[in-house]
Amino acid sequence: MNLVTRVRKGELSFERFVEIMRNRGYITEQSHEEGCNFGSSAMEAVHQDEFQVLFTFFFPGEDCDIEIKCAATDDGGTPGAFIYALYNSKAIDREVVLGVLRTENEKMHA
């Protein structure tokens, strides 16, 4: 299901999602944020153009300071068992996000 549909159905709080992307810079599958839960398939379905449409609707007149990217790794865990994150590439580096994911994998497989 795409981002617009999830927001329209009330499954995703877009304002909270923007807050997370602006402040922390990323969200993982394991984050369990109120109103912002994503599984790997939902993360893979997020695209910048849909995000931009929603941003323009919810934050009219503001410049979008978020560029959504998806990262995944199986490092630190079982080979082939990837863990995913969405992140704001304007706020946080991909390598930092991959480090967070490695740590989550290590905790899950300890």
Gaussian input, Z-matrix of N, CA and C with variables (Angstrom, degrees):
# hf/3-21g

backbone

0 1
 N
 C     1     B1
 C     2     B2     1     A1
 N     3     B3     2     A2     1     D1
 C     4     B4     3     A3     2     D2
 C     5     B5     4     A4     3     D3
 N     6     B6     5     A5     4     D4
 C     7     B7     6     A6     5     D5
 C     8     B8     7     A7     6     D6
 N     9     B9     8     A8     7     D7
 C    10    B10     9     A9     8     D8
 C    11    B11    10    A10     9     D9
 N    12    B12    11    A11    10    D10
 C    13    B13    12    A12    11    D11
 C    14    B14    13    A13    12    D12
 N    15    B15    14    A14    13    D13
 C    16    B16    15    A15    14    D14
 C    17    B17    16    A16    15    D15
 N    18    B18    17    A17    16    D16
 C    19    B19    18    A18    17    D17
 C    20    B20    19    A19    18    D18
 N    21    B21    20    A20    19    D19
 C    22    B22    21    A21    20    D20
 C    23    B23    22    A22    21    D21
 N    24    B24    23    A23    22    D22
 C    25    B25    24    A24    23    D23
 C    26    B26    25    A25    24    D24
 N    27    B27    26    A26    25    D25
 C    28    B28    27    A27    26    D26
 C    29    B29    28    A28    27    D27
 N    30    B30    29    A29    28    D28
 C    31    B31    30    A30    29    D29
 C    32    B32    31    A31    30    D30
 N    33    B33    32    A32    31    D31
 C    34    B34    33    A33    32    D32
 C    35    B35    34    A34    33    D33
 N    36    B36    35    A35    34    D34
 C    37    B37    36    A36    35    D35
 C    38    B38    37    A37    36    D36
 N    39    B39    38    A38    37    D37
 C    40    B40    39    A39    38    D38
 C    41    B41    40    A40    39    D39
 N    42    B42    41    A41    40    D40
 C    43    B43    42    A42    41    D41
 C    44    B44    43    A43    42    D42
 N    45    B45    44    A44    43    D43
 C    46    B46    45    A45    44    D44
 C    47    B47    46    A46    45    D45
 N    48    B48    47    A47    46    D46
 C    49    B49    48    A48    47    D47
 C    50    B50    49    A49    48    D48
 N    51    B51    50    A50    49    D49
 C    52    B52    51    A51    50    D50
 C    53    B53    52    A52    51    D51
 N    54    B54    53    A53    52    D52
 C    55    B55    54    A54    53    D53
 C    56    B56    55    A55    54    D54
 N    57    B57    56    A56    55    D55
 C    58    B58    57    A57    56    D56
 C    59    B59    58    A58    57    D57
 N    60    B60    59    A59    58    D58
 C    61    B61    60    A60    59    D59
 C    62    B62    61    A61    60    D60
 N    63    B63    62    A62    61    D61
 C    64    B64    63    A63    62    D62
 C    65    B65    64    A64    63    D63
 N    66    B66    65    A65    64    D64
 C    67    B67    66    A66    65    D65
 C    68    B68    67    A67    66    D66
 N    69    B69    68    A68    67    D67
 C    70    B70    69    A69    68    D68
 C    71    B71    70    A70    69    D69
 N    72    B72    71    A71    70    D70
 C    73    B73    72    A72    71    D71
 C    74    B74    73    A73    72    D72
 N    75    B75    74    A74    73    D73
 C    76    B76    75    A75    74    D74
 C    77    B77    76    A76    75    D75
 N    78    B78    77    A77    76    D76
 C    79    B79    78    A78    77    D77
 C    80    B80    79    A79    78    D78
 N    81    B81    80    A80    79    D79
 C    82    B82    81    A81    80    D80
 C    83    B83    82    A82    81    D81
 N    84    B84    83    A83    82    D82
 C    85    B85    84    A84    83    D83
 C    86    B86    85    A85    84    D84
 N    87    B87    86    A86    85    D85
 C    88    B88    87    A87    86    D86
 C    89    B89    88    A88    87    D87
 N    90    B90    89    A89    88    D88
 C    91    B91    90    A90    89    D89
 C    92    B92    91    A91    90    D90
 N    93    B93    92    A92    91    D91
 C    94    B94    93    A93    92    D92
 C    95    B95    94    A94    93    D93
 N    96    B96    95    A95    94    D94
 C    97    B97    96    A96    95    D95
 C    98    B98    97    A97    96    D96
 N    99    B99    98    A98    97    D97
 C   100   B100    99    A99    98    D98
 C   101   B101   100   A100    99    D99
 N   102   B102   101   A101   100   D100
 C   103   B103   102   A102   101   D101
 C   104   B104   103   A103   102   D102
 N   105   B105   104   A104   103   D103
 C   106   B106   105   A105   104   D104
 C   107   B107   106   A106   105   D105
 N   108   B108   107   A107   106   D106
 C   109   B109   108   A108   107   D107
 C   110   B110   109   A109   108   D108
 N   111   B111   110   A110   109   D109
 C   112   B112   111   A111   110   D110
 C   113   B113   112   A112   111   D111
 N   114   B114   113   A113   112   D112
 C   115   B115   114   A114   113   D113
 C   116   B116   115   A115   114   D114
 N   117   B117   116   A116   115   D115
 C   118   B118   117   A117   116   D116
 C   119   B119   118   A118   117   D117
 N   120   B120   119   A119   118   D118
 C   121   B121   120   A120   119   D119
 C   122   B122   121   A121   120   D120
 N   123   B123   122   A122   121   D121
 C   124   B124   123   A123   122   D122
 C   125   B125   124   A124   123   D123
 N   126   B126   125   A125   124   D124
 C   127   B127   126   A126   125   D125
 C   128   B128   127   A127   126   D126
 N   129   B129   128   A128   127   D127
 C   130   B130   129   A129   128   D128
 C   131   B131   130   A130   129   D129
 N   132   B132   131   A131   130   D130
 C   133   B133   132   A132   131   D131
 C   134   B134   133   A133   132   D132
 N   135   B135   134   A134   133   D133
 C   136   B136   135   A135   134   D134
 C   137   B137   136   A136   135   D135
 N   138   B138   137   A137   136   D136
 C   139   B139   138   A138   137   D137
 C   140   B140   139   A139   138   D138
 N   141   B141   140   A140   139   D139
 C   142   B142   141   A141   140   D140
 C   143   B143   142   A142   141   D141
 N   144   B144   143   A143   142   D142
 C   145   B145   144   A144   143   D143
 C   146   B146   145   A145   144   D144
 N   147   B147   146   A146   145   D145
 C   148   B148   147   A147   146   D146
 C   149   B149   148   A148   147   D147
 N   150   B150   149   A149   148   D148
 C   151   B151   150   A150   149   D149
 C   152   B152   151   A151   150   D150
 N   153   B153   152   A152   151   D151
 C   154   B154   153   A153   152   D152
 C   155   B155   154   A154   153   D153
 N   156   B156   155   A155   154   D154
 C   157   B157   156   A156   155   D155
 C   158   B158   157   A157   156   D156
 N   159   B159   158   A158   157   D157
 C   160   B160   159   A159   158   D158
 C   161   B161   160   A160   159   D159
 N   162   B162   161   A161   160   D160
 C   163   B163   162   A162   161   D161
 C   164   B164   163   A163   162   D162
 N   165   B165   164   A164   163   D163
 C   166   B166   165   A165   164   D164
 C   167   B167   166   A166   165   D165
 N   168   B168   167   A167   166   D166
 C   169   B169   168   A168   167   D167
 C   170   B170   169   A169   168   D168
 N   171   B171   170   A170   169   D169
 C   172   B172   171   A171   170   D170
 C   173   B173   172   A172   171   D171
 N   174   B174   173   A173   172   D172
 C   175   B175   174   A174   173   D173
 C   176   B176   175   A175   174   D174
 N   177   B177   176   A176   175   D175
 C   178   B178   177   A177   176   D176
 C   179   B179   178   A178   177   D177
 N   180   B180   179   A179   178   D178
 C   181   B181   180   A180   179   D179
 C   182   B182   181   A181   180   D180
 N   183   B183   182   A182   181   D181
 C   184   B184   183   A183   182   D182
 C   185   B185   184   A184   183   D183
 N   186   B186   185   A185   184   D184
 C   187   B187   186   A186   185   D185
 C   188   B188   187   A187   186   D186
 N   189   B189   188   A188   187   D187
 C   190   B190   189   A189   188   D188
 C   191   B191   190   A190   189   D189
 N   192   B192   191   A191   190   D190
 C   193   B193   192   A192   191   D191
 C   194   B194   193   A193   192   D192
 N   195   B195   194   A194   193   D193
 C   196   B196   195   A195   194   D194
 C   197   B197   196   A196   195   D195
 N   198   B198   197   A197   196   D196
 C   199   B199   198   A198   197   D197
 C   200   B200   199   A199   198   D198
 N   201   B201   200   A200   199   D199
 C   202   B202   201   A201   200   D200
 C   203   B203   202   A202   201   D201
 N   204   B204   203   A203   202   D202
 C   205   B205   204   A204   203   D203
 C   206   B206   205   A205   204   D204
 N   207   B207   206   A206   205   D205
 C   208   B208   207   A207   206   D206
 C   209   B209   208   A208   207   D207
 N   210   B210   209   A209   208   D208
 C   211   B211   210   A210   209   D209
 C   212   B212   211   A211   210   D210
 N   213   B213   212   A212   211   D211
 C   214   B214   213   A213   212   D212
 C   215   B215   214   A214   213   D213
 N   216   B216   215   A215   214   D214
 C   217   B217   216   A216   215   D215
 C   218   B218   217   A217   216   D216
 N   219   B219   218   A218   217   D217
 C   220   B220   219   A219   218   D218
 C   221   B221   220   A220   219   D219
 N   222   B222   221   A221   220   D220
 C   223   B223   222   A222   221   D221
 C   224   B224   223   A223   222   D222
 N   225   B225   224   A224   223   D223
 C   226   B226   225   A225   224   D224
 C   227   B227   226   A226   225   D225
 N   228   B228   227   A227   226   D226
 C   229   B229   228   A228   227   D227
 C   230   B230   229   A229   228   D228
 N   231   B231   230   A230   229   D229
 C   232   B232   231   A231   230   D230
 C   233   B233   232   A232   231   D231
 N   234   B234   233   A233   232   D232
 C   235   B235   234   A234   233   D233
 C   236   B236   235   A235   234   D234
 N   237   B237   236   A236   235   D235
 C   238   B238   237   A237   236   D236
 C   239   B239   238   A238   237   D237
 N   240   B240   239   A239   238   D238
 C   241   B241   240   A240   239   D239
 C   242   B242   241   A241   240   D240
 N   243   B243   242   A242   241   D241
 C   244   B244   243   A243   242   D242
 C   245   B245   244   A244   243   D243
 N   246   B246   245   A245   244   D244
 C   247   B247   246   A246   245   D245
 C   248   B248   247   A247   246   D246
 N   249   B249   248   A248   247   D247
 C   250   B250   249   A249   248   D248
 C   251   B251   250   A250   249   D249
 N   252   B252   251   A251   250   D250
 C   253   B253   252   A252   251   D251
 C   254   B254   253   A253   252   D252
 N   255   B255   254   A254   253   D253
 C   256   B256   255   A255   254   D254
 C   257   B257   256   A256   255   D255
 N   258   B258   257   A257   256   D256
 C   259   B259   258   A258   257   D257
 C   260   B260   259   A259   258   D258
 N   261   B261   260   A260   259   D259
 C   262   B262   261   A261   260   D260
 C   263   B263   262   A262   261   D261
 N   264   B264   263   A263   262   D262
 C   265   B265   264   A264   263   D263
 C   266   B266   265   A265   264   D264
 N   267   B267   266   A266   265   D265
 C   268   B268   267   A267   266   D266
 C   269   B269   268   A268   267   D267
 N   270   B270   269   A269   268   D268
 C   271   B271   270   A270   269   D269
 C   272   B272   271   A271   270   D270
 N   273   B273   272   A272   271   D271
 C   274   B274   273   A273   272   D272
 C   275   B275   274   A274   273   D273
 N   276   B276   275   A275   274   D274
 C   277   B277   276   A276   275   D275
 C   278   B278   277   A277   276   D276
 N   279   B279   278   A278   277   D277
 C   280   B280   279   A279   278   D278
 C   281   B281   280   A280   279   D279
 N   282   B282   281   A281   280   D280
 C   283   B283   282   A282   281   D281
 C   284   B284   283   A283   282   D282
 N   285   B285   284   A284   283   D283
 C   286   B286   285   A285   284   D284
 C   287   B287   286   A286   285   D285
 N   288   B288   287   A287   286   D286
 C   289   B289   288   A288   287   D287
 C   290   B290   289   A289   288   D288
 N   291   B291   290   A290   289   D289
 C   292   B292   291   A291   290   D290
 C   293   B293   292   A292   291   D291
 N   294   B294   293   A293   292   D292
 C   295   B295   294   A294   293   D293
 C   296   B296   295   A295   294   D294
 N   297   B297   296   A296   295   D295
 C   298   B298   297   A297   296   D296
 C   299   B299   298   A298   297   D297
 N   300   B300   299   A299   298   D298
 C   301   B301   300   A300   299   D299
 C   302   B302   301   A301   300   D300
 N   303   B303   302   A302   301   D301
 C   304   B304   303   A303   302   D302
 C   305   B305   304   A304   303   D303
 N   306   B306   305   A305   304   D304
 C   307   B307   306   A306   305   D305
 C   308   B308   307   A307   306   D306
 N   309   B309   308   A308   307   D307
 C   310   B310   309   A309   308   D308
 C   311   B311   310   A310   309   D309
 N   312   B312   311   A311   310   D310
 C   313   B313   312   A312   311   D311
 C   314   B314   313   A313   312   D312
 N   315   B315   314   A314   313   D313
 C   316   B316   315   A315   314   D314
 C   317   B317   316   A316   315   D315
 N   318   B318   317   A317   316   D316
 C   319   B319   318   A318   317   D317
 C   320   B320   319   A319   318   D318
 N   321   B321   320   A320   319   D319
 C   322   B322   321   A321   320   D320
 C   323   B323   322   A322   321   D321
 N   324   B324   323   A323   322   D322
 C   325   B325   324   A324   323   D323
 C   326   B326   325   A325   324   D324
 N   327   B327   326   A326   325   D325
 C   328   B328   327   A327   326   D326
 C   329   B329   328   A328   327   D327

   B1=1.4420
   B2=1.5414
   B3=1.3189
   B4=1.4680
   B5=1.5277
   B6=1.3125
   B7=1.4654
   B8=1.5248
   B9=1.3157
   B10=1.4660
   B11=1.5261
   B12=1.3028
   B13=1.4606
   B14=1.5204
   B15=1.3203
   B16=1.4684
   B17=1.5258
   B18=1.3276
   B19=1.4618
   B20=1.5247
   B21=1.3149
   B22=1.4637
   B23=1.5251
   B24=1.3293
   B25=1.4679
   B26=1.5315
   B27=1.3153
   B28=1.4585
   B29=1.5204
   B30=1.3223
   B31=1.4650
   B32=1.5263
   B33=1.3223
   B34=1.4537
   B35=1.5181
   B36=1.3291
   B37=1.4579
   B38=1.5342
   B39=1.3180
   B40=1.4587
   B41=1.5221
   B42=1.3256
   B43=1.4641
   B44=1.5193
   B45=1.3307
   B46=1.4695
   B47=1.5213
   B48=1.3187
   B49=1.4644
   B50=1.5298
   B51=1.3145
   B52=1.4681
   B53=1.5274
   B54=1.3171
   B55=1.4663
   B56=1.5348
   B57=1.3228
   B58=1.4649
   B59=1.5206
   B60=1.3252
   B61=1.4654
   B62=1.5300
   B63=1.3123
   B64=1.4723
   B65=1.5262
   B66=1.3199
   B67=1.4619
   B68=1.5313
   B69=1.3100
   B70=1.4620
   B71=1.5227
   B72=1.3247
   B73=1.4610
   B74=1.5061
   B75=1.3197
   B76=1.4627
   B77=1.5274
   B78=1.3327
   B79=1.4601
   B80=1.5225
   B81=1.3307
   B82=1.4644
   B83=1.5158
   B84=1.3178
   B85=1.4665
   B86=1.5204
   B87=1.3094
   B88=1.4534
   B89=1.5293
   B90=1.3369
   B91=1.4596
   B92=1.5208
   B93=1.3103
   B94=1.4642
   B95=1.5274
   B96=1.3108
   B97=1.4665
   B98=1.5216
   B99=1.3105
   B100=1.4628
   B101=1.5319
   B102=1.3198
   B103=1.4579
   B104=1.5129
   B105=1.3330
   B106=1.4742
   B107=1.5197
   B108=1.2984
   B109=1.4604
   B110=1.5158
   B111=1.3208
   B112=1.4520
   B113=1.5173
   B114=1.3115
   B115=1.4528
   B116=1.5189
   B117=1.3052
   B118=1.4625
   B119=1.5286
   B120=1.3284
   B121=1.4698
   B122=1.5251
   B123=1.3402
   B124=1.4663
   B125=1.5239
   B126=1.3331
   B127=1.4647
   B128=1.5186
   B129=1.3126
   B130=1.4613
   B131=1.5296
   B132=1.3367
   B133=1.4668
   B134=1.5291
   B135=1.3381
   B136=1.4591
   B137=1.5218
   B138=1.3293
   B139=1.4655
   B140=1.5218
   B141=1.3039
   B142=1.4626
   B143=1.5290
   B144=1.3235
   B145=1.4661
   B146=1.5289
   B147=1.3311
   B148=1.4711
   B149=1.5288
   B150=1.3246
   B151=1.4564
   B152=1.5218
   B153=1.3244
   B154=1.4621
   B155=1.5273
   B156=1.3254
   B157=1.4692
   B158=1.5263
   B159=1.3286
   B160=1.4618
   B161=1.5245
   B162=1.3248
   B163=1.4615
   B164=1.5262
   B165=1.3127
   B166=1.4642
   B167=1.5296
   B168=1.3272
   B169=1.4629
   B170=1.5314
   B171=1.3406
   B172=1.4608
   B173=1.5271
   B174=1.3256
   B175=1.4582
   B176=1.5304
   B177=1.3363
   B178=1.4662
   B179=1.5305
   B180=1.3109
   B181=1.4607
   B182=1.5194
   B183=1.3291
   B184=1.4679
   B185=1.5238
   B186=1.3317
   B187=1.4595
   B188=1.5231
   B189=1.3021
   B190=1.4637
   B191=1.5266
   B192=1.3227
   B193=1.4601
   B194=1.5271
   B195=1.3189
   B196=1.4651
   B197=1.5195
   B198=1.3106
   B199=1.4623
   B200=1.5271
   B201=1.3242
   B202=1.4603
   B203=1.5296
   B204=1.3246
   B205=1.4689
   B206=1.5252
   B207=1.3175
   B208=1.4585
   B209=1.5248
   B210=1.3241
   B211=1.4632
   B212=1.5216
   B213=1.3230
   B214=1.4660
   B215=1.5201
   B216=1.3294
   B217=1.4569
   B218=1.5199
   B219=1.3223
   B220=1.4595
   B221=1.5278
   B222=1.3310
   B223=1.4625
   B224=1.5204
   B225=1.3078
   B226=1.4523
   B227=1.5116
   B228=1.3142
   B229=1.4643
   B230=1.5134
   B231=1.2906
   B232=1.4546
   B233=1.5248
   B234=1.3464
   B235=1.4647
   B236=1.5363
   B237=1.3167
   B238=1.4599
   B239=1.5201
   B240=1.3322
   B241=1.4709
   B242=1.5191
   B243=1.3084
   B244=1.4625
   B245=1.5182
   B246=1.3178
   B247=1.4472
   B248=1.5280
   B249=1.3337
   B250=1.4629
   B251=1.5210
   B252=1.3367
   B253=1.4604
   B254=1.5189
   B255=1.3178
   B256=1.4576
   B257=1.5142
   B258=1.3271
   B259=1.4609
   B260=1.5154
   B261=1.3218
   B262=1.4535
   B263=1.5279
   B264=1.3133
   B265=1.4668
   B266=1.5312
   B267=1.3331
   B268=1.4631
   B269=1.5297
   B270=1.3435
   B271=1.4599
   B272=1.5239
   B273=1.3229
   B274=1.4645
   B275=1.5261
   B276=1.3030
   B277=1.4603
   B278=1.5346
   B279=1.3119
   B280=1.4660
   B281=1.5288
   B282=1.3275
   B283=1.4635
   B284=1.5288
   B285=1.3133
   B286=1.4636
   B287=1.5347
   B288=1.3208
   B289=1.4704
   B290=1.5243
   B291=1.3234
   B292=1.4632
   B293=1.5245
   B294=1.3214
   B295=1.4619
   B296=1.5223
   B297=1.3243
   B298=1.4645
   B299=1.5267
   B300=1.3147
   B301=1.4623
   B302=1.5293
   B303=1.3392
   B304=1.4666
   B305=1.5288
   B306=1.3182
   B307=1.4665
   B308=1.5227
   B309=1.3236
   B310=1.4769
   B311=1.5138
   B312=1.3381
   B313=1.4635
   B314=1.5187
   B315=1.3245
   B316=1.4704
   B317=1.5252
   B318=1.3187
   B319=1.4747
   B320=1.5290
   B321=1.3198
   B322=1.4640
   B323=1.5228
   B324=1.3201
   B325=1.4659
   B326=1.5175
   B327=1.3213
   B328=1.4702
   B329=1.5130
   A1=108.04
   A2=116.11
   A3=119.11
   A4=111.78
   A5=114.90
   A6=122.22
   A7=111.99
   A8=117.60
   A9=121.83
   A10=110.28
   A11=117.55
   A12=121.88
   A13=111.02
   A14=117.89
   A15=121.19
   A16=111.24
   A17=117.34
   A18=121.06
   A19=109.48
   A20=116.59
   A21=120.81
   A22=112.16
   A23=117.53
   A24=121.83
   A25=112.68
   A26=117.19
   A27=120.47
   A28=113.94
   A29=116.99
   A30=121.34
   A31=112.62
   A32=116.58
   A33=121.06
   A34=109.59
   A35=116.37
   A36=121.97
   A37=107.48
   A38=116.13
   A39=119.58
   A40=111.51
   A41=117.31
   A42=120.08
   A43=111.15
   A44=117.41
   A45=121.51
   A46=110.40
   A47=117.07
   A48=121.80
   A49=110.10
   A50=117.12
   A51=121.19
   A52=110.15
   A53=117.11
   A54=120.76
   A55=111.33
   A56=116.63
   A57=121.13
   A58=110.66
   A59=116.39
   A60=119.75
   A61=111.87
   A62=116.78
   A63=120.44
   A64=111.70
   A65=118.31
   A66=121.34
   A67=112.99
   A68=117.90
   A69=120.96
   A70=110.49
   A71=115.59
   A72=120.42
   A73=115.41
   A74=118.26
   A75=120.20
   A76=110.21
   A77=113.95
   A78=122.09
   A79=106.60
   A80=116.38
   A81=120.35
   A82=110.17
   A83=114.97
   A84=120.33
   A85=111.08
   A86=117.28
   A87=123.14
   A88=113.17
   A89=118.04
   A90=121.21
   A91=113.87
   A92=118.12
   A93=123.13
   A94=111.88
   A95=115.94
   A96=122.07
   A97=109.42
   A98=116.32
   A99=121.98
   A100=110.09
   A101=117.02
   A102=122.14
   A103=115.02
   A104=117.15
   A105=120.43
   A106=112.11
   A107=117.24
   A108=119.84
   A109=110.29
   A110=114.91
   A111=121.88
   A112=109.21
   A113=116.67
   A114=122.45
   A115=108.24
   A116=117.02
   A117=120.12
   A118=112.60
   A119=117.77
   A120=119.26
   A121=111.04
   A122=117.49
   A123=120.54
   A124=110.24
   A125=117.14
   A126=120.18
   A127=111.12
   A128=116.15
   A129=119.97
   A130=111.90
   A131=117.05
   A132=121.48
   A133=113.24
   A134=118.33
   A135=121.02
   A136=109.56
   A137=115.54
   A138=121.65
   A139=109.26
   A140=115.27
   A141=121.51
   A142=112.08
   A143=118.45
   A144=119.64
   A145=111.48
   A146=117.91
   A147=120.82
   A148=110.57
   A149=116.39
   A150=120.30
   A151=109.89
   A152=117.10
   A153=122.25
   A154=111.37
   A155=116.91
   A156=121.09
   A157=110.06
   A158=116.47
   A159=120.44
   A160=111.50
   A161=116.88
   A162=120.66
   A163=109.96
   A164=117.36
   A165=122.09
   A166=110.79
   A167=116.74
   A168=121.09
   A169=111.71
   A170=116.81
   A171=121.21
   A172=114.11
   A173=117.49
   A174=122.21
   A175=110.12
   A176=117.23
   A177=120.42
   A178=111.66
   A179=114.96
   A180=121.00
   A181=114.64
   A182=118.08
   A183=120.86
   A184=110.25
   A185=115.38
   A186=120.10
   A187=108.10
   A188=116.28
   A189=121.04
   A190=108.80
   A191=115.40
   A192=121.89
   A193=111.59
   A194=115.67
   A195=121.30
   A196=110.09
   A197=115.72
   A198=122.08
   A199=106.86
   A200=115.80
   A201=122.39
   A202=110.94
   A203=114.40
   A204=122.73
   A205=107.33
   A206=115.39
   A207=122.06
   A208=108.04
   A209=116.35
   A210=121.59
   A211=108.19
   A212=115.96
   A213=121.27
   A214=108.94
   A215=114.98
   A216=119.94
   A217=109.84
   A218=114.79
   A219=120.22
   A220=110.31
   A221=117.49
   A222=122.02
   A223=110.28
   A224=115.90
   A225=121.12
   A226=114.01
   A227=116.76
   A228=121.05
   A229=111.16
   A230=115.42
   A231=122.05
   A232=109.43
   A233=117.95
   A234=119.59
   A235=111.14
   A236=115.05
   A237=121.52
   A238=114.18
   A239=117.53
   A240=121.43
   A241=108.13
   A242=115.41
   A243=121.47
   A244=111.26
   A245=115.67
   A246=123.84
   A247=106.64
   A248=116.95
   A249=122.42
   A250=112.54
   A251=114.08
   A252=122.13
   A253=109.05
   A254=115.32
   A255=122.25
   A256=105.72
   A257=116.51
   A258=118.59
   A259=111.20
   A260=114.01
   A261=122.62
   A262=107.03
   A263=116.53
   A264=120.22
   A265=112.74
   A266=117.35
   A267=120.31
   A268=111.29
   A269=117.14
   A270=120.99
   A271=113.90
   A272=117.03
   A273=120.14
   A274=109.76
   A275=115.75
   A276=122.20
   A277=110.97
   A278=116.14
   A279=121.92
   A280=111.78
   A281=117.92
   A282=121.18
   A283=111.57
   A284=117.47
   A285=121.31
   A286=109.16
   A287=116.07
   A288=120.89
   A289=110.19
   A290=117.68
   A291=120.26
   A292=110.84
   A293=117.50
   A294=121.01
   A295=112.09
   A296=116.50
   A297=121.09
   A298=109.65
   A299=116.65
   A300=120.89
   A301=111.36
   A302=117.53
   A303=120.55
   A304=110.61
   A305=116.13
   A306=121.40
   A307=110.59
   A308=117.53
   A309=120.60
   A310=110.61
   A311=117.87
   A312=121.41
   A313=110.92
   A314=116.47
   A315=120.54
   A316=110.62
   A317=117.41
   A318=121.02
   A319=111.27
   A320=116.32
   A321=120.43
   A322=111.64
   A323=117.18
   A324=120.84
   A325=112.95
   A326=116.60
   A327=119.92
   A328=111.35
   D1=134.86
   D2=-176.71
   D3=-79.42
   D4=170.97
   D5=-175.23
   D6=-62.03
   D7=-44.41
   D8=-179.01
   D9=-60.64
   D10=-45.27
   D11=-179.74
   D12=-63.60
   D13=-42.51
   D14=179.05
   D15=-62.31
   D16=-39.43
   D17=178.64
   D18=-68.77
   D19=-45.57
   D20=-178.86
   D21=-60.95
   D22=-36.75
   D23=179.57
   D24=-80.45
   D25=-5.41
   D26=179.85
   D27=81.89
   D28=13.49
   D29=-179.53
   D30=-82.92
   D31=-13.84
   D32=-177.18
   D33=-139.06
   D34=128.60
   D35=174.45
   D36=-86.76
   D37=103.21
   D38=-176.17
   D39=-64.61
   D40=-39.11
   D41=178.87
   D42=-60.27
   D43=-42.65
   D44=178.06
   D45=-65.82
   D46=-40.14
   D47=178.68
   D48=-60.23
   D49=-45.25
   D50=178.04
   D51=-62.89
   D52=-42.30
   D53=178.40
   D54=-57.95
   D55=-44.74
   D56=178.90
   D57=-64.38
   D58=-44.90
   D59=-178.79
   D60=-65.05
   D61=-32.84
   D62=179.07
   D63=-77.40
   D64=-38.38
   D65=-172.66
   D66=-91.28
   D67=-60.82
   D68=-179.57
   D69=-82.70
   D70=-37.93
   D71=178.36
   D72=96.68
   D73=-8.20
   D74=-179.60
   D75=-156.99
   D76=163.01
   D77=172.72
   D78=-143.75
   D79=136.79
   D80=179.99
   D81=-109.51
   D82=170.46
   D83=175.04
   D84=-60.20
   D85=-30.32
   D86=-175.52
   D87=-88.30
   D88=-4.33
   D89=-173.11
   D90=-64.05
   D91=-36.78
   D92=-178.92
   D93=51.23
   D94=49.73
   D95=177.80
   D96=-78.07
   D97=137.06
   D98=177.82
   D99=-56.12
   D100=119.59
   D101=177.66
   D102=77.94
   D103=4.63
   D104=-176.74
   D105=-140.04
   D106=48.78
   D107=177.48
   D108=-88.11
   D109=134.60
   D110=179.11
   D111=-132.04
   D112=136.64
   D113=166.71
   D114=-96.94
   D115=173.43
   D116=-176.83
   D117=-60.02
   D118=-42.15
   D119=-178.84
   D120=-66.90
   D121=-36.27
   D122=176.96
   D123=-66.84
   D124=-37.21
   D125=178.43
   D126=-66.10
   D127=-41.74
   D128=179.00
   D129=-64.83
   D130=-24.19
   D131=-177.96
   D132=-85.27
   D133=-5.54
   D134=-179.78
   D135=-80.51
   D136=127.51
   D137=-179.75
   D138=-127.73
   D139=145.77
   D140=-176.10
   D141=-58.61
   D142=-38.59
   D143=-177.67
   D144=-63.79
   D145=-40.57
   D146=176.47
   D147=-67.93
   D148=-41.02
   D149=177.34
   D150=-59.00
   D151=-42.87
   D152=-178.58
   D153=-62.63
   D154=-41.73
   D155=178.21
   D156=-60.67
   D157=-46.82
   D158=179.45
   D159=-65.85
   D160=-40.20
   D161=179.63
   D162=-60.99
   D163=-45.40
   D164=179.73
   D165=-61.19
   D166=-38.53
   D167=178.94
   D168=-68.85
   D169=-49.46
   D170=-174.96
   D171=-79.86
   D172=-24.87
   D173=-177.29
   D174=-129.47
   D175=61.01
   D176=-176.56
   D177=-59.35
   D178=136.28
   D179=178.21
   D180=85.13
   D181=-11.17
   D182=178.40
   D183=-89.95
   D184=145.52
   D185=171.83
   D186=-78.47
   D187=137.18
   D188=179.43
   D189=-75.89
   D190=116.83
   D191=179.94
   D192=-103.59
   D193=22.43
   D194=-176.73
   D195=-127.09
   D196=128.92
   D197=172.65
   D198=-120.50
   D199=107.38
   D200=-174.53
   D201=-78.13
   D202=130.56
   D203=174.41
   D204=-132.67
   D205=158.90
   D206=176.97
   D207=-117.45
   D208=138.12
   D209=176.84
   D210=-132.06
   D211=150.24
   D212=178.26
   D213=-149.33
   D214=149.28
   D215=175.51
   D216=-155.32
   D217=153.46
   D218=170.76
   D219=-109.94
   D220=4.94
   D221=177.77
   D222=-57.32
   D223=136.14
   D224=178.34
   D225=84.45
   D226=-3.97
   D227=-178.25
   D228=-131.10
   D229=-158.58
   D230=178.16
   D231=-73.78
   D232=129.74
   D233=178.10
   D234=-54.15
   D235=130.11
   D236=179.90
   D237=90.25
   D238=-10.77
   D239=178.44
   D240=-96.61
   D241=82.80
   D242=-175.43
   D243=-77.22
   D244=145.49
   D245=172.29
   D246=-116.82
   D247=142.42
   D248=-170.44
   D249=-116.52
   D250=157.96
   D251=172.85
   D252=-146.84
   D253=148.79
   D254=165.69
   D255=-103.54
   D256=141.33
   D257=179.91
   D258=-146.06
   D259=159.57
   D260=178.26
   D261=-95.68
   D262=105.51
   D263=-175.95
   D264=-68.87
   D265=-10.56
   D266=174.74
   D267=-85.40
   D268=-10.77
   D269=-176.79
   D270=-116.96
   D271=-24.60
   D272=-174.32
   D273=-146.75
   D274=145.25
   D275=-178.50
   D276=-81.00
   D277=143.32
   D278=179.91
   D279=-54.23
   D280=-40.20
   D281=-178.64
   D282=-63.97
   D283=-34.82
   D284=176.94
   D285=-64.97
   D286=-44.29
   D287=179.19
   D288=-63.09
   D289=-42.95
   D290=178.51
   D291=-62.95
   D292=-33.88
   D293=175.26
   D294=-64.42
   D295=-41.42
   D296=176.52
   D297=-61.62
   D298=-43.92
   D299=179.83
   D300=-64.64
   D301=-40.89
   D302=176.72
   D303=-58.51
   D304=-44.55
   D305=179.05
   D306=-61.38
   D307=-43.09
   D308=178.22
   D309=-63.78
   D310=-40.81
   D311=177.01
   D312=-61.18
   D313=-44.05
   D314=-179.02
   D315=-63.18
   D316=-41.06
   D317=178.88
   D318=-64.80
   D319=-41.09
   D320=-178.40
   D321=-68.97
   D322=-29.22
   D323=-175.03
   D324=-107.91
   D325=15.77
   D326=179.79
   D327=-78.25

